[in-house]
Amino acid sequence: MPIARRTGTPARGILAEPPKAAEWLAEGRSHERSGRLAEAQGAFAAAVGAAEREGEAALLAEALRRWSVVCHHRNEADRARELAERSFQVSMEAGQPGLAAEALNAQGGMAFELGQMQLARSLFGRALVLGESQPGLRSRIEQNLGILATIQGDHHAALGHYRSSLDACAATGDDQGCAIAYHNLGMIRADRREWADAERCYRQSLELAERIGDIHLQGLCLLNQAEVHLAREAFEEARAGAEAALAIFDELGSRMDKADAYRVLGVVYRDTGRHALAEARLHSSIEVAVATGTVLSEAEACRELGRLYQAMGRNQEALTRLNAAYRLFLRLDAHLDLVDVQAKVADLEGTFLAVVRDWGQSIESADSYTHGHCERVATYAARVAEELGVSDVELTTIRLGAYLHDVGKVRVPHEVLNKPGRLTPEEFAIIQQHPVWGVELLAGIDFPWDITPIIRWHHEKHDGSGYPDRLAGDAIPLAAQIICIVDIYDALTTTRSYRPAMTQEQAVACMLETPQWWRPAVLEAFLRTVGVGVQVAA
């Protein structure tokens, strides 16, 4: 007669059979869908061990891949890459091209989130070739290719990828695939400012994610819906959605997604005038993005923080943050020449110019006689620079340098700066220090354009008679020579406390009395911009 025992308790002397690899794998997937990442990690590790004991290569490859994805979401990047690569190797050795494609697709997703776009594209391409015979896998790879097309700004191609994927998922009853496809279609619609369509797609994705119990996708839908609300200035709805998403990501331990949630909250607070809260949330976004290596999230958060500082009048901090964002976007642009990133960089350049223009005008406010001086110098300098055929980068450098060339004058005593009569030698010696002081004031800002030579040497003369360093000839950078000549022209053609403004003809005649102050090419280009055709001897 068998020994009576409780259900699930082994009889004395009889060992219960350990769970098989397939059972551990199923348990891990259940934990993963429910957002219990630590438990999922443990189950997948157990599945790997069981599959190795059982000699089940296919289950081993699948368990390794799923384990790698969980490690990635828990910010264990090195471990994630190692497991995914091992999954690929096991799959290839076992003659399982479909599983090898799954491993490559997973690696591509990791590379994408870390901003390694070129690597991501290569991995997705290899996965597509290996997984050609599996419709479900091809559908997911199409999704990823759609995301890359979105970043490139090719919305037509992205829509094609997403619709193909959605059709394939719907035909096979793949609710998970459909949910992801709707989510990504929503992102395309949002990029195209089709807010109603974007919200509809996110709502469809959220309904499917709730039905299948995909907590992580629910968080992504809530966050992207919040961005739509933000764009439509529905700030309370945006705040509520971002906070709900943040709570989900926090529970899941998904730190990469928390960076984006913090950013959206920061923008909500900034755009509703709560600057202290905005600063705190945007700092949190940057800190998490840096810790997790998510370059795109860091760049976006830096840009938004720069805009916040600009709105608060904290110009130096605004420039520092915008510069950080500029460099991060260029890191991505250097890999793939992304249209979307190029648009962001162009936008940043415009923001830089706006901040610097405001700063230049605030400097001028101390001297009523020089109101508008920096703006005019920037305009004149750009014309001369274009006449000389400088590059776009050099042109931007010259414009920025023009706006800030006199920043050091904030340290000049008011009574000296605004003295109505001729300066004494001692007072002029003070004035001659303003280029040095300007460089010191900007020393803490790592500009993407090298404006230091303009700030320090815009009063140097070609014949060596300038200041502060008595440079001569080609030792003076071209940009500084351009600012020098248009700076003097503007000074001559505007009213000062000690003399009235000269006419254009009078100013040019005065400048031609000392042609040795500028290199001939600069003087000739300047004269052409003011409509005077004079050939200058070399």
C-alpha positions as CSV (number, residue, x, y, z in Angstrom):
1,M,0.0,0.0,0.0
2,P,1.5,3.4,-1.0
3,I,2.4,5.8,1.8
4,A,-0.2,8.6,2.2
5,R,1.3,12.1,1.6
6,R,0.2,15.6,0.9
7,T,-0.1,16.7,-2.7
8,G,3.1,17.9,-4.0
9,T,5.3,16.4,-1.2
10,P,7.5,13.5,-2.3
11,A,7.1,10.1,-0.6
12,R,9.8,9.3,1.9
13,G,12.8,7.8,0.0
14,I,11.5,9.0,-3.4
15,L,13.1,12.1,-5.0
16,A,10.7,14.3,-7.0
17,E,11.8,14.9,-10.6
18,P,13.4,18.4,-11.0
19,P,11.7,20.8,-13.4
20,K,12.7,20.5,-17.0
21,A,14.3,23.3,-19.0
22,A,11.0,23.9,-20.8
23,E,9.2,24.4,-17.5
24,W,11.8,26.8,-16.2
25,L,11.6,28.7,-19.5
26,A,7.8,29.0,-19.3
27,E,8.1,30.2,-15.7
28,G,10.7,32.8,-16.7
29,R,8.5,34.1,-19.5
30,S,5.6,34.5,-17.1
31,H,7.7,36.4,-14.6
32,E,9.1,38.6,-17.4
33,R,5.7,39.5,-18.8
34,S,4.5,40.4,-15.3
35,G,7.5,42.6,-14.7
36,R,9.2,40.4,-12.1
37,L,12.6,40.7,-13.6
38,A,14.6,39.3,-10.7
39,E,12.4,36.2,-10.6
40,A,12.6,35.9,-14.4
41,Q,16.4,36.1,-14.3
42,G,16.5,33.3,-11.8
43,A,14.1,31.1,-13.8
44,F,16.1,31.6,-17.0
45,A,19.4,30.8,-15.3
46,A,17.8,27.6,-14.0
47,A,16.5,26.9,-17.6
48,V,20.0,27.2,-18.9
49,G,21.4,24.8,-16.3
50,A,18.6,22.3,-17.0
51,A,19.0,22.5,-20.8
52,E,22.7,21.9,-20.5
53,R,22.0,18.7,-18.4
54,E,19.3,17.5,-20.8
55,G,21.4,18.3,-23.9
56,E,18.6,20.4,-25.4
57,A,20.5,22.9,-27.6
58,A,17.3,24.7,-28.8
59,L,16.1,25.3,-25.3
60,L,19.5,26.3,-24.2
61,A,19.7,29.0,-26.9
62,E,16.3,30.3,-26.1
63,A,17.0,30.4,-22.4
64,L,20.3,32.2,-22.9
65,R,18.6,34.8,-25.1
66,R,15.7,35.5,-22.7
67,W,18.2,35.7,-19.8
68,S,20.2,38.3,-21.8
69,V,17.2,40.4,-22.5
70,V,16.3,40.5,-18.8
71,C,19.9,41.4,-17.9
72,H,19.7,44.2,-20.4
73,H,16.6,45.7,-18.8
74,R,18.3,45.4,-15.4
75,N,21.3,47.5,-16.8
76,E,23.7,44.6,-16.8
77,A,25.0,45.4,-20.3
78,D,28.2,43.3,-20.4
79,R,26.4,40.2,-19.1
80,A,23.5,40.7,-21.5
81,R,25.9,40.9,-24.5
82,E,27.8,37.9,-23.4
83,L,24.6,35.8,-23.0
84,A,23.2,36.9,-26.3
85,E,26.4,36.1,-28.1
86,R,26.5,32.7,-26.5
87,S,22.9,32.1,-27.6
88,F,23.9,32.8,-31.2
89,Q,26.9,30.5,-31.0
90,V,24.8,27.6,-29.5
91,S,22.1,28.1,-32.2
92,M,24.6,28.0,-35.1
93,E,26.3,24.9,-33.8
94,A,23.0,23.2,-33.4
95,G,21.9,24.1,-37.0
96,Q,19.1,26.4,-35.7
97,P,19.2,29.6,-38.0
98,G,15.9,30.9,-36.6
99,L,17.2,30.9,-33.1
100,A,20.5,32.4,-34.2
101,A,18.4,35.2,-35.9
102,E,16.6,35.7,-32.6
103,A,19.9,36.2,-30.8
104,L,21.1,38.7,-33.4
105,N,17.8,40.6,-33.2
106,A,18.2,40.8,-29.4
107,Q,21.8,42.1,-29.8
108,G,20.6,44.6,-32.3
109,G,18.0,45.9,-29.8
110,M,20.6,46.3,-27.1
111,A,23.0,48.2,-29.5
112,F,20.1,50.5,-30.5
113,E,19.3,51.5,-27.0
114,L,22.9,52.2,-26.3
115,G,23.1,54.5,-29.3
116,Q,25.2,52.2,-31.4
117,M,23.1,52.6,-34.5
118,Q,25.4,51.3,-37.2
119,L,26.0,48.1,-35.2
120,A,22.2,47.8,-34.6
121,R,21.5,48.0,-38.3
122,S,24.1,45.4,-39.1
123,L,22.8,43.0,-36.6
124,F,19.2,43.4,-37.7
125,G,20.2,42.9,-41.3
126,R,22.0,39.6,-40.4
127,A,19.0,38.5,-38.4
128,L,16.6,39.2,-41.3
129,V,18.6,36.9,-43.6
130,L,18.8,34.0,-41.0
131,G,15.2,34.3,-40.0
132,E,13.7,34.6,-43.5
133,S,11.5,31.5,-43.1
134,Q,9.9,32.5,-39.8
135,P,7.0,35.1,-40.3
136,G,6.8,36.0,-36.6
137,L,10.5,36.7,-36.3
138,R,10.5,38.6,-39.6
139,S,7.7,40.7,-38.2
140,R,9.7,41.7,-35.2
141,I,12.8,42.5,-37.2
142,E,10.6,44.7,-39.5
143,Q,9.6,46.6,-36.3
144,N,13.2,47.3,-35.5
145,L,14.0,48.3,-39.0
146,G,11.0,50.7,-38.8
147,I,12.5,52.2,-35.7
148,L,15.8,52.8,-37.4
149,A,14.0,54.4,-40.4
150,T,12.1,56.7,-38.0
151,I,15.4,57.9,-36.5
152,Q,16.7,58.5,-40.0
153,G,13.7,60.7,-40.7
154,D,12.4,58.3,-43.4
155,H,8.8,58.1,-42.1
156,H,7.5,56.6,-45.4
157,A,9.9,53.6,-45.1
158,A,9.1,53.3,-41.3
159,L,5.4,53.2,-42.0
160,G,5.9,50.5,-44.5
161,H,7.9,48.4,-42.1
162,Y,5.3,48.8,-39.3
163,R,2.3,48.1,-41.5
164,S,3.9,44.9,-42.9
165,S,4.7,43.8,-39.4
166,L,1.2,44.6,-38.2
167,D,-0.4,42.6,-41.1
168,A,1.8,39.6,-40.4
169,C,1.1,39.7,-36.6
170,A,-2.7,40.1,-37.2
171,A,-2.7,37.1,-39.6
172,T,-1.0,34.8,-37.1
173,G,-2.9,36.1,-34.1
174,D,0.2,37.5,-32.5
175,D,-1.2,40.0,-30.0
176,Q,2.2,40.8,-28.6
177,G,3.5,41.7,-32.1
178,C,0.4,43.7,-32.9
179,A,0.7,45.7,-29.6
180,I,4.3,46.6,-30.5
181,A,3.3,47.5,-34.0
182,Y,0.6,49.9,-32.8
183,H,3.0,51.4,-30.3
184,N,5.5,52.2,-33.0
185,L,2.9,53.4,-35.5
186,G,1.9,55.8,-32.7
187,M,5.5,57.1,-32.5
188,I,5.5,57.8,-36.3
189,R,2.2,59.6,-36.1
190,A,3.5,61.7,-33.2
191,D,6.7,62.6,-35.2
192,R,4.4,63.8,-38.0
193,R,2.3,65.8,-35.4
194,E,-0.8,63.7,-36.2
195,W,-1.8,63.8,-32.6
196,A,-5.2,62.2,-32.8
197,D,-3.9,59.2,-34.8
198,A,-1.0,58.9,-32.5
199,E,-3.2,58.7,-29.5
200,R,-5.5,56.2,-31.1
201,C,-2.5,53.9,-31.9
202,Y,-1.2,54.2,-28.4
203,R,-4.6,53.4,-27.0
204,Q,-4.9,50.2,-29.2
205,S,-1.4,49.2,-28.1
206,L,-2.2,49.8,-24.4
207,E,-5.4,47.7,-24.7
208,L,-3.5,44.8,-26.2
209,A,-0.7,45.1,-23.6
210,E,-3.2,45.0,-20.8
211,R,-4.9,41.9,-22.3
212,I,-1.6,40.0,-22.6
213,G,-0.2,41.3,-19.3
214,D,2.8,43.0,-20.8
215,I,3.5,45.5,-18.0
216,H,6.6,47.1,-19.7
217,L,4.8,47.9,-22.9
218,Q,2.0,49.4,-20.8
219,G,4.5,51.8,-19.3
220,L,5.9,52.7,-22.7
221,C,2.4,53.5,-24.0
222,L,1.5,55.6,-21.0
223,L,4.8,57.6,-21.4
224,N,4.3,58.2,-25.1
225,Q,0.7,59.2,-24.6
226,A,2.0,61.7,-22.1
227,E,4.3,63.2,-24.8
228,V,1.3,63.6,-27.0
229,H,-0.6,65.4,-24.2
230,L,2.5,67.6,-23.6
231,A,2.6,68.6,-27.3
232,R,-1.1,69.5,-27.1
233,E,-0.4,71.5,-23.9
234,A,-2.7,69.1,-21.8
235,F,-0.2,69.4,-19.0
236,E,-2.1,67.7,-16.2
237,E,-2.8,64.6,-18.4
238,A,0.8,64.6,-19.4
239,R,2.0,64.7,-15.8
240,A,-0.3,61.9,-14.7
241,G,0.7,59.7,-17.6
242,A,4.4,60.2,-17.1
243,E,4.1,59.6,-13.3
244,A,2.1,56.3,-14.0
245,A,4.8,55.2,-16.5
246,L,7.6,56.1,-14.0
247,A,5.9,54.0,-11.3
248,I,5.8,51.0,-13.7
249,F,9.4,51.4,-14.7
250,D,10.5,51.8,-11.1
251,E,8.6,48.6,-10.2
252,L,10.2,46.7,-13.1
253,G,13.6,48.0,-12.4
254,S,13.8,49.4,-15.9
255,R,16.2,52.3,-15.4
256,M,16.7,53.2,-19.0
257,D,13.0,54.0,-19.4
258,K,13.0,56.0,-16.2
259,A,15.3,58.5,-17.8
260,D,12.7,59.3,-20.4
261,A,9.9,59.5,-17.8
262,Y,11.9,62.0,-15.8
263,R,12.5,64.0,-18.9
264,V,8.8,64.3,-19.8
265,L,8.0,65.3,-16.2
266,G,10.8,67.9,-16.3
267,V,9.4,69.4,-19.5
268,V,5.9,69.5,-18.0
269,Y,7.2,71.4,-15.0
270,R,9.3,73.7,-17.1
271,D,6.4,74.6,-19.4
272,T,4.1,75.2,-16.5
273,G,6.5,77.5,-14.7
274,R,7.7,75.2,-11.9
275,H,11.4,75.6,-12.6
276,A,12.8,74.1,-9.5
277,L,10.9,70.9,-10.0
278,A,11.8,70.9,-13.7
279,E,15.5,71.2,-12.9
280,A,15.4,68.4,-10.4
281,R,13.6,66.0,-12.8
282,L,15.8,66.8,-15.7
283,H,18.9,66.3,-13.6
284,S,17.5,62.9,-12.6
285,S,16.9,62.0,-16.3
286,I,20.5,62.9,-17.1
287,E,21.9,60.9,-14.2
288,V,19.9,57.8,-15.0
289,A,20.8,58.1,-18.7
290,V,24.5,58.4,-18.0
291,A,24.4,55.5,-15.6
292,T,22.7,53.2,-18.1
293,G,24.6,54.5,-21.2
294,T,21.5,55.6,-23.1
295,V,22.9,58.3,-25.3
296,L,19.7,59.4,-27.0
297,S,18.0,59.9,-23.6
298,E,21.0,61.8,-22.2
299,A,21.1,64.1,-25.3
300,E,17.4,64.9,-25.1
301,A,17.5,65.6,-21.4
302,C,20.5,67.9,-21.8
303,R,18.8,69.8,-24.5
304,E,15.6,70.3,-22.4
305,L,17.7,71.4,-19.3
306,G,19.5,73.9,-21.5
307,R,16.2,75.3,-22.6
308,L,15.1,75.5,-19.0
309,Y,18.2,77.5,-18.1
310,Q,17.7,79.8,-21.0
311,A,14.2,80.5,-19.8
312,M,15.5,81.2,-16.4
313,G,18.2,83.6,-17.7
314,R,21.0,81.3,-16.5
315,N,22.9,81.7,-19.8
316,Q,26.2,80.1,-18.9
317,E,24.5,77.0,-17.6
318,A,22.2,77.0,-20.7
319,L,25.2,77.0,-23.0
320,T,27.0,74.3,-21.1
321,R,24.0,71.9,-21.3
322,L,23.2,72.7,-24.9
323,N,26.8,72.1,-25.8
324,A,26.7,68.7,-24.0
325,A,23.5,67.8,-26.0
326,Y,25.2,69.0,-29.2
327,R,28.2,66.7,-28.8
328,L,26.0,63.7,-27.9
329,F,23.8,64.2,-31.0
330,L,27.0,64.5,-33.1
331,R,28.2,61.2,-31.7
332,L,25.2,59.5,-33.2
333,D,25.4,61.6,-36.4
334,A,29.0,60.5,-36.9
335,H,27.8,56.9,-37.1
336,L,24.8,57.1,-39.4
337,D,24.2,60.7,-40.6
338,L,20.8,60.5,-39.1
339,V,18.3,63.0,-40.5
340,D,16.5,63.3,-37.2
341,V,19.7,64.1,-35.3
342,Q,20.7,66.6,-37.9
343,A,17.4,68.4,-37.3
344,K,18.1,68.4,-33.6
345,V,21.6,69.8,-34.1
346,A,20.3,72.6,-36.4
347,D,17.7,73.4,-33.7
348,L,20.5,73.5,-31.1
349,E,22.5,75.9,-33.2
350,G,19.5,78.2,-33.4
351,T,19.1,77.9,-29.6
352,F,22.8,78.6,-29.1
353,L,22.5,81.8,-31.2
354,A,19.4,82.9,-29.3
355,V,21.1,82.5,-25.9
356,V,24.3,84.2,-27.1
357,R,22.3,87.0,-28.7
358,D,20.4,87.6,-25.4
359,W,23.7,87.5,-23.5
360,G,25.3,90.0,-25.9
361,Q,22.4,92.4,-25.5
362,S,22.6,92.2,-21.7
363,I,26.2,93.2,-21.9
364,E,25.3,96.2,-24.1
365,S,22.7,97.4,-21.6
366,A,25.5,98.8,-19.5
367,D,26.4,101.2,-22.3
368,S,23.6,103.2,-23.9
369,Y,25.9,104.2,-26.8
370,T,26.6,100.6,-27.9
371,H,23.0,99.3,-28.0
372,G,22.7,96.8,-30.8
373,H,26.5,96.8,-31.4
374,C,26.9,93.0,-31.0
375,E,24.0,92.3,-33.3
376,R,25.4,94.6,-36.0
377,V,28.9,93.2,-35.7
378,A,27.5,89.7,-36.1
379,T,25.6,90.7,-39.2
380,Y,28.6,92.5,-40.8
381,A,31.0,89.7,-39.8
382,A,28.8,87.1,-41.4
383,R,28.7,89.0,-44.7
384,V,32.5,89.4,-44.7
385,A,33.0,85.7,-43.8
386,E,30.6,84.6,-46.6
387,E,32.5,86.9,-49.0
388,L,35.7,85.0,-48.0
389,G,34.0,81.6,-48.6
390,V,34.4,80.2,-45.1
391,S,32.7,76.9,-44.2
392,D,29.3,76.7,-42.4
393,V,31.1,75.7,-39.1
394,E,33.4,78.7,-39.4
395,L,30.5,81.0,-40.2
396,T,28.6,79.8,-37.0
397,T,31.8,80.3,-35.0
398,I,32.2,83.8,-36.2
399,R,28.6,84.7,-35.5
400,L,28.8,83.4,-32.0
401,G,32.1,85.1,-31.4
402,A,30.7,88.3,-32.6
403,Y,27.8,88.2,-30.1
404,L,30.2,87.6,-27.3
405,H,33.4,89.4,-28.3
406,D,32.9,92.2,-25.7
407,V,31.7,89.9,-22.9
408,G,34.8,90.9,-20.8
409,K,33.5,94.5,-20.6
410,V,31.2,93.5,-17.8
411,R,34.4,93.8,-15.6
412,V,35.2,97.3,-16.8
413,P,34.2,99.9,-14.2
414,H,31.0,101.7,-15.2
415,E,32.6,105.2,-15.0
416,V,35.4,104.1,-17.4
417,L,33.1,102.3,-19.8
418,N,30.8,105.3,-20.1
419,K,33.3,108.1,-19.8
420,P,32.2,111.0,-22.1
421,G,35.7,112.3,-22.9
422,R,39.0,110.8,-24.0
423,L,40.4,108.0,-21.8
424,T,43.6,108.4,-19.8
425,P,46.4,106.0,-20.4
426,E,45.5,104.2,-17.2
427,E,41.8,103.9,-18.2
428,F,42.7,102.7,-21.6
429,A,44.9,100.0,-20.0
430,I,41.8,98.8,-18.2
431,I,39.8,98.7,-21.4
432,Q,42.6,96.7,-23.0
433,Q,42.0,93.9,-20.5
434,H,38.5,93.2,-21.6
435,P,39.5,90.5,-24.1
436,V,41.5,88.7,-21.4
437,W,38.6,89.0,-19.0
438,G,36.2,87.7,-21.7
439,V,38.2,84.5,-22.1
440,E,38.3,84.0,-18.3
441,L,34.5,84.5,-18.1
442,L,33.9,81.8,-20.7
443,A,36.5,79.4,-19.5
444,G,34.0,77.1,-17.9
445,I,32.0,76.6,-21.1
446,D,33.1,73.9,-23.5
447,F,31.8,75.4,-26.7
448,P,31.4,73.2,-29.7
449,W,32.9,76.1,-31.7
450,D,36.2,77.5,-30.8
451,I,35.4,81.2,-30.1
452,T,38.3,81.8,-27.7
453,P,40.6,83.2,-30.4
454,I,37.8,85.7,-31.4
455,I,37.3,86.8,-27.8
456,R,41.0,87.3,-27.0
457,W,42.3,88.6,-30.3
458,H,39.6,90.7,-31.8
459,H,41.6,93.9,-31.1
460,E,44.9,92.5,-32.6
461,K,46.2,94.3,-35.7
462,H,48.0,92.8,-38.7
463,D,50.9,95.1,-38.1
464,G,51.4,94.1,-34.5
465,S,50.0,97.3,-33.0
466,G,46.9,95.8,-31.4
467,Y,46.2,94.3,-27.9
468,P,46.4,92.3,-25.6
469,D,49.2,90.1,-27.0
470,R,50.6,92.2,-29.8
471,L,50.1,89.5,-32.4
472,A,51.0,90.2,-36.0
473,G,50.4,88.8,-39.5
474,D,49.0,85.3,-39.9
475,A,49.5,84.7,-36.2
476,I,46.1,86.4,-35.8
477,P,43.3,84.0,-36.7
478,L,41.1,84.9,-39.7
479,A,37.9,85.0,-37.6
480,A,39.5,87.5,-35.1
481,Q,40.6,89.7,-38.0
482,I,37.0,89.7,-39.4
483,I,35.5,90.7,-36.1
484,C,38.3,93.4,-35.7
485,I,37.5,95.1,-38.9
486,V,33.7,95.1,-38.6
487,D,34.0,96.1,-34.9
488,I,35.9,99.3,-35.9
489,Y,33.5,100.0,-38.7
490,D,30.5,99.8,-36.4
491,A,32.2,102.0,-33.8
492,L,32.9,104.6,-36.4
493,T,29.3,104.6,-37.9
494,T,27.5,104.9,-34.5
495,T,27.2,107.9,-32.2
496,R,29.5,107.8,-29.2
497,S,29.7,110.1,-26.1
498,Y,32.7,111.9,-27.5
499,R,31.7,112.2,-31.2
500,P,28.8,111.9,-33.7
501,A,28.4,108.9,-36.0
502,M,30.3,109.0,-39.3
503,T,28.7,108.2,-42.6
504,Q,29.6,105.0,-44.4
505,E,31.9,106.9,-46.8
506,Q,33.6,108.8,-43.9
507,A,34.2,105.6,-42.0
508,V,35.7,103.7,-44.9
509,A,37.9,106.6,-45.7
510,C,39.1,106.7,-42.1
511,M,39.8,102.9,-42.1
512,L,41.8,103.2,-45.4
513,E,44.2,105.5,-43.6
514,T,45.5,102.4,-41.7
515,P,45.2,99.5,-44.2
516,Q,48.1,97.8,-42.4
517,W,45.8,96.8,-39.5
518,W,44.2,94.0,-41.5
519,R,45.4,91.3,-43.8
520,P,44.7,92.3,-47.4
521,A,42.1,89.6,-48.2
522,V,40.0,90.6,-45.1
523,L,40.1,94.3,-46.0
524,E,39.2,93.6,-49.6
525,A,36.3,91.3,-48.6
526,F,35.0,94.0,-46.1
527,L,35.2,96.7,-48.8
528,R,33.2,94.6,-51.2
529,T,30.4,94.1,-48.6
530,V,30.1,97.8,-48.1
531,G,30.1,98.4,-51.8
532,V,33.6,99.9,-52.1
533,G,35.8,98.3,-54.8
534,V,39.3,99.0,-53.7
535,Q,42.3,96.8,-54.5
536,V,44.6,96.6,-51.5
537,A,48.3,96.0,-52.0
538,A,49.7,92.9,-50.4
